[in-house]
């Protein structure tokens, strides 16, 4: 899964400028000819450590479960365990 996401990310970077030009020109048939995975909408947010996509916390780049474990071990500065 992670390798697939890396491939999609590289494709979005490669075709970003071309996609923007085609959108500005209104050439939607040429946009459809581009690879599907080059569209940034197809990227998924996934936890850097576990690869979990659900419960992803964008600010930290990890899932809620990993965040909770790291916070309870004191690995995230400024986060205190309240009542969870």
N, C-alpha and C positions, 0 to 999 in steps of 0.2 A: 504494500500500500504506500509506504513512504517513497519508494523508488518511482512509483507512478505519479505521485504528487510532485516530485522533483522534476520529472519529465514535463508535466503540465506547466510548472512554474517557468521552466526554461522556454517553452513554446510561447507563453504569454509575453515574456520579455522580448523574444525574437520578433514577434508580429505586432507589438504594441503600436509602434509608429505607423506601420502600414495600415493597421486597423483604424487608427485615428484619422488618417488621411481619407480612407474610403468612406468613413462615416460622415466626415465633413463634406465630401463631394456628393453624398447621397447615393453611392453606387452599391446597392444592397446585393445585387447578384454577384459582384466580386467578393463581397464579404462572406457570402455563403460558400464560395469556393475555397476559402481559407480552412485550415484544419480545425475541427471542432474543439480540440483541447487547447487551442490558442486563445480561446475566449476566457477572460479572467473570471467570469461567473462560475466556471467549472472547477475552480480551486476550492479546496475544503480546508477549514481550520482544523488542525489536529494537534494533540498534545505532543510536545517534543520528546517526552520520555516514554510514553506508553503507546502513542498513536491513536488514542481514544478521541473520537470526534464529538461525542456528546458531552455536554457540561464543560465546554472549552472556555477558559477565561483569557480573553484577548490581551489584557494588560500584562499578564505574566507568561503567556504562551504555553500554559499547561492546563490539564483538566482539573475539575474541582476536587477530585479525589487526591491527585498528586499535590495540589495546592494545600489541602488540609494536612496531609502527611508532612509536607515540608514546613508548614507553619507550626505544627505541634513539636517538631524537632528543633525549631528555632533557626531554620535555614533562611527564612524570609524576614529581613529586618523590619521592625515597625508593626508587625502583626502579632496580636495577642489573642490567645484562645479565650473566647467569651463564654459561650454556652452551647457548643456544638460538639 
